């Protein structure tokens, strides 16, 4: 049996739950002071919002309600919640897993940095980001 540092079933569960994507974009809208990052429903059940990976004036990213995949029609990228978190916050996959796990539990405590910055992730309380501590908190 293969040993994983994360539970593959948990990864699939998070990937198929749009709640994490909504929390991420709602927090991003607050931090960047731009309501266009808040997911807006479309008639098809999909959501649209601005893409955080490139500058734009109107929303070009869509969250497919069936697949939970984000597709940006401006830059052409297709992402899930983990790849989005990895790119926006410059994290490894395991760090993104820990980030997303704790994001739902503490949605208002995370800072989301602009992709051009070289800052490390910190909790809003200005405590240094500790990957292993976040993993332990996510298990509780």
PyMOL commands that set and color helices and strands:
alter all, ss='L'
color gray80, all
select helices_A, chain A and resi 8-15+19-32+35-37+81-89+93-105+131-139
alter helices_A, ss='H'
color red, helices_A
select strands_A, chain A and resi 40-41+47-49+61-63+70-72+78-79
alter strands_A, ss='S'
color yellow, strands_A
deselect
rebuild
show_as cartoon
